[in-house]
Amino acid sequence: MNCEFSNNSAIILVDDEKIVLDSLKSELATYIDDKYTIEISESGSEALELVDELLNEGYDIPVIICDYIMPGMKGDVLLSKVHQKSPDTFKILLTGQAVLEGVANAINNADLYKYFDKPWDKEELKKAVIDSLELYHIKKKQHKNLQFLSGKETQIKEKIQKTENSLIEKQCLNPEEANKIIADLNTLKEMYTTVLKLKNMINLCDAEKISGIESEVNKLKDMLKLVEQ
């Protein structure tokens, strides 16, 4: 599983039954890389404190798995509050009984990723966790690339305007100088078009397509190095 993060990453497990938490933690530990810290909480309020603490310390929280029926704060309410603090975190709900209202609330207010009836199928939960880690990694790449492209869009636009003004202001250009400026201008406009195209593509949440976008962004970076020299 190729999930690289710029800082520490934690998976949070929440259940009011310690035996369930221990079992779930042991299960995840068999297939989760040791780069992830697995944190546990026995209540919703404790989990929210943990989320705040981890975020303040610069942790990524790719996944949270919680029980639905818990004293004090039900799982759907907890996931809604976690969503407000960390909207990119993938939320998985475990239910011990039919709770359509709670599941619907989590879907509508917490962007619920998956829910499983207890006792859960180990292979299905494993797939959900691994898939959510990969999707979280993709989202991180999307955000990083979008930030880069947005910054370069502004810079290139300013360079285009400056180059066009230079072409207008310089009345006595020899053909070689004029051709050089025009060539630079065409290159800048080509890069600007590429930036806009990549920004339009960046919302695709598909591993294969994101890898392609990553390649195009790297090509753009190489082109920018030549122009900025």
C-alpha positions as CSV (number, residue, x, y, z in Angstrom):
1,M,0.0,0.0,0.0
2,N,1.7,3.2,-1.2
3,C,0.3,5.9,1.1
4,E,2.9,8.6,1.8
5,F,2.1,11.5,4.1
6,S,4.2,14.6,5.0
7,N,3.7,14.0,8.7
8,N,2.3,11.4,11.1
9,S,-0.9,9.6,10.5
10,A,-3.4,8.1,12.9
11,I,-6.4,5.8,12.6
12,I,-9.0,6.3,15.4
13,L,-11.2,3.5,16.8
14,V,-14.1,4.4,19.0
15,D,-16.3,1.9,21.0
16,D,-17.5,1.9,24.6
17,E,-16.6,-1.7,24.9
18,K,-12.9,-2.2,25.6
19,I,-12.9,-5.8,24.4
20,V,-14.3,-4.7,21.0
21,L,-11.6,-1.9,20.7
22,D,-8.8,-4.4,21.5
23,S,-10.2,-6.9,19.0
24,L,-10.5,-4.2,16.3
25,K,-7.1,-2.8,17.0
26,S,-5.5,-6.2,16.8
27,E,-7.3,-6.9,13.5
28,L,-6.2,-3.7,11.9
29,A,-2.6,-4.2,13.1
30,T,-2.4,-7.3,10.9
31,Y,-2.7,-5.3,7.6
32,I,-1.9,-1.7,8.5
33,D,1.6,-0.3,7.9
34,D,3.4,0.6,11.1
35,K,3.6,4.2,9.8
36,Y,0.1,4.6,11.1
37,T,-0.7,5.1,14.8
38,I,-3.8,3.3,15.9
39,E,-5.5,5.3,18.6
40,I,-8.5,4.2,20.6
41,S,-11.3,6.0,22.5
42,E,-14.1,4.6,24.7
43,S,-16.5,7.5,24.2
44,G,-17.5,10.2,21.7
45,S,-16.3,13.1,23.9
46,E,-13.0,11.4,24.5
47,A,-12.7,10.8,20.7
48,L,-13.3,14.5,20.0
49,E,-10.6,15.5,22.4
50,L,-8.2,13.0,20.7
51,V,-9.1,14.4,17.3
52,D,-8.3,18.0,18.4
53,E,-5.0,16.8,20.0
54,L,-3.9,14.9,16.9
55,L,-4.8,17.8,14.5
56,N,-3.0,20.3,16.8
57,E,0.1,18.1,16.7
58,G,0.0,18.0,12.8
59,Y,-1.3,14.5,12.4
60,D,-3.3,13.3,9.4
61,I,-6.4,11.3,10.4
62,P,-7.2,9.2,7.3
63,V,-9.8,7.0,8.9
64,I,-12.1,6.9,12.0
65,I,-14.1,3.8,12.8
66,C,-16.8,4.0,15.5
67,D,-19.7,2.2,17.1
68,Y,-23.2,3.6,16.7
69,I,-24.7,2.8,20.1
70,M,-22.5,4.5,22.8
71,P,-23.5,6.3,26.1
72,G,-23.5,10.0,25.9
73,M,-22.9,10.5,22.2
74,K,-24.0,8.2,19.4
75,G,-21.7,7.3,16.6
76,D,-23.5,9.3,13.9
77,V,-23.3,12.5,16.1
78,L,-19.6,11.9,16.7
79,L,-18.9,11.4,13.0
80,S,-20.8,14.6,12.2
81,K,-18.6,16.5,14.7
82,V,-15.4,14.9,13.4
83,H,-16.5,15.8,9.8
84,Q,-16.6,19.5,10.9
85,K,-13.0,19.3,12.3
86,S,-11.5,17.0,9.6
87,P,-13.7,16.8,6.5
88,D,-11.3,14.6,4.5
89,T,-11.2,11.9,7.1
90,F,-13.0,8.7,6.0
91,K,-15.7,7.7,8.4
92,I,-16.8,4.1,9.0
93,L,-19.8,3.2,11.3
94,L,-20.3,-0.1,13.1
95,T,-23.9,-0.9,14.1
96,G,-25.1,-3.6,16.4
97,Q,-28.7,-3.3,15.3
98,A,-30.8,-1.8,12.5
99,V,-30.4,1.9,12.8
100,L,-31.4,3.4,9.5
101,E,-32.0,6.8,11.0
102,G,-28.5,7.0,12.4
103,V,-26.9,5.7,9.2
104,A,-28.9,8.3,7.2
105,N,-27.8,11.1,9.6
106,A,-24.1,10.0,9.2
107,I,-24.4,9.9,5.4
108,N,-26.0,13.3,5.3
109,N,-24.0,15.1,7.9
110,A,-20.7,13.3,8.1
111,D,-20.1,12.1,4.5
112,L,-20.2,8.5,5.8
113,Y,-18.0,6.2,3.7
114,K,-19.1,2.8,4.9
115,Y,-21.2,1.1,7.6
116,F,-21.0,-2.5,8.8
117,D,-23.3,-4.6,11.0
118,K,-21.8,-6.2,14.0
119,P,-20.2,-8.7,13.9
120,W,-18.5,-7.3,10.8
121,D,-17.0,-9.3,8.0
122,K,-13.3,-9.0,8.5
123,E,-12.4,-9.1,4.8
124,E,-15.0,-6.5,3.9
125,L,-13.8,-4.2,6.7
126,K,-10.2,-4.7,5.6
127,K,-11.0,-3.7,2.0
128,A,-12.9,-0.6,3.2
129,V,-10.0,0.5,5.4
130,I,-7.3,-0.1,2.8
131,D,-9.4,1.6,0.1
132,S,-10.1,4.6,2.3
133,L,-6.4,5.0,3.1
134,E,-5.6,5.0,-0.7
135,L,-8.4,7.5,-1.4
136,Y,-7.2,9.7,1.4
137,H,-3.8,9.7,-0.1
138,I,-5.3,10.6,-3.5
139,K,-7.2,13.5,-1.9
140,K,-3.9,14.8,-0.3
141,K,-2.3,14.7,-3.7
142,Q,-5.2,16.6,-5.2
143,H,-5.0,19.3,-2.6
144,K,-1.3,19.7,-3.0
145,N,-1.4,19.9,-6.7
146,L,-4.3,22.3,-6.7
147,Q,-2.5,24.6,-4.4
148,F,0.6,24.5,-6.6
149,L,-1.5,25.1,-9.8
150,S,-3.5,28.0,-8.3
151,G,-0.3,29.7,-7.3
152,K,1.3,29.2,-10.7
153,E,-1.8,30.4,-12.5
154,T,-1.5,33.8,-10.8
155,Q,2.3,34.0,-11.5
156,I,2.0,33.0,-15.2
157,K,-0.9,35.4,-15.8
158,E,1.3,38.2,-14.4
159,K,4.2,37.2,-16.6
160,I,2.0,37.1,-19.6
161,Q,0.8,40.7,-18.9
162,K,4.4,41.9,-18.3
163,T,5.6,40.3,-21.5
164,E,2.8,41.7,-23.5
165,N,3.4,45.2,-22.0
166,S,7.1,44.8,-22.8
167,L,6.3,44.0,-26.4
168,I,4.1,47.1,-26.7
169,E,6.5,49.5,-24.9
170,K,9.6,48.6,-26.9
171,Q,9.2,50.4,-30.1
172,C,12.5,49.7,-31.7
173,L,13.0,46.0,-31.5
174,N,15.1,44.1,-34.0
175,P,13.5,41.0,-35.5
176,E,15.6,38.7,-33.3
177,E,14.5,40.4,-30.0
178,A,10.9,40.6,-31.2
179,N,10.9,36.9,-32.0
180,K,12.4,36.0,-28.7
181,I,9.7,37.9,-26.8
182,I,6.9,36.5,-28.9
183,A,8.3,32.9,-28.4
184,D,8.4,33.5,-24.6
185,L,4.9,34.8,-24.7
186,N,3.6,31.8,-26.6
187,T,5.4,29.5,-24.1
188,L,3.8,31.3,-21.2
189,K,0.3,31.1,-22.8
190,E,0.8,27.4,-23.4
191,M,1.7,26.8,-19.8
192,Y,-1.2,28.9,-18.7
193,T,-3.6,26.8,-20.7
194,T,-2.0,23.7,-19.2
195,V,-2.5,25.0,-15.7
196,L,-6.2,25.6,-16.4
197,K,-6.6,22.2,-18.0
198,L,-5.0,20.4,-15.0
199,K,-7.1,22.4,-12.5
200,N,-10.2,21.2,-14.3
201,M,-9.0,17.6,-14.1
202,I,-7.9,17.7,-10.5
203,N,-11.3,16.9,-9.0
204,L,-11.2,13.4,-10.5
205,C,-10.8,11.0,-7.5
206,D,-9.4,8.1,-9.5
207,A,-5.9,6.6,-8.6
208,E,-4.9,6.0,-12.2
209,K,-6.0,9.4,-13.4
210,I,-4.5,11.2,-10.4
211,S,-1.1,9.5,-11.3
212,G,-1.5,10.9,-14.8
213,I,-2.2,14.4,-13.5
214,E,0.8,14.1,-11.2
215,S,3.0,13.3,-14.2
216,E,1.7,16.3,-16.1
217,V,2.2,18.6,-13.1
218,N,5.8,17.4,-12.9
219,K,6.3,18.2,-16.6
220,L,4.9,21.7,-16.0
221,K,7.3,22.2,-13.1
222,D,10.2,21.3,-15.5
223,M,8.9,23.8,-18.0
224,L,8.6,26.5,-15.4
225,K,12.2,26.0,-14.3
226,L,13.4,26.8,-17.8
227,V,11.3,29.9,-18.0
228,E,12.2,31.1,-14.5
229,Q,16.0,30.8,-15.1
